[in-house]
């Protein structure tokens, strides 16, 4: 087991006791080498940092993986939702028995609370209960101070397992939707091979399937990913779901021409995405404005 140095322990101790604003500023400095301007944010990372500290109520609702289903149902239709087996405040033996052999267990209140269950007979109830209990007891908002998650009551969601691969889920298409003065720009990240032993791959494209570099971990060869039949329709659905927001990331799973909604994310990476350089940070920041959010935050503060 890898040991944690005294220096790492001290840093974690200090960071955990900082206010949300001071944490965001110090974490930004550690990630990018400069302090953020949270009073007049201009870059993508600064704007996400500001948004974390001043989320709108709708961001909490739509970040909740259970509550967002109603929004998706109303805006684009039930057919784009992953079939849901159950939602619950905790896992019980009766609930586990009622679930199908193959499912996905998720926590609704953050990122990373996902477990692919290919065959539930390979799991004991205590094993699954302990995993789910750890999720439910975790305050995801403390990780990167994404305060919109504090208003979400932790719950469990059990969904249909998509695809036929026993290990790897379908490709994940992340539509970054930017709006500035009514002009929409979409950049799409595609995650392939998630949970594989060799690690996943990322490619980033424009809506017309041209490569673009945003993050350091992305590869430039888009020929490694075949354009699915449902891509253009998913693009239109992302535009519909993102209406009213200056920036939001809308995720879909696309299996040929079948499209399933994944989630909506307002502060990807907690504002610390590994962008290739400061120029990209400024460019992405120029694609959207948070003027309405700042105006609302000022009114709330009065």
Buried (B, 14 or more C-beta within 10 A) or exposed (E): EEEEEEEEEEEEEEBEEBEBBEBBBBBBEEBBEEEBBBEEBEBBBBBBBBBBBBBBEBBBBBBBBBBBBEBBBEBBEEEBBBEEBBBEEEBEEEBBEEBEEEBBBBBBBBBEBBBBBBEBEEBEBEEBBEBBBEBBEBEBBBEBBBBBBBBBEBBBBBBBBBEEBEEBBBBBBBBBBBBBEEEBBBBBBBBBBBEEEEEBBBBBBEBEEEBBBBBEEBBEEBEEBEEBEBBEBBBEBBBEBBEEBBBBBBBBBBBEEBBBBBBBBBBBBBBBBEBEEEEBBBBBBBBBBBEEBBEBBEEEEE
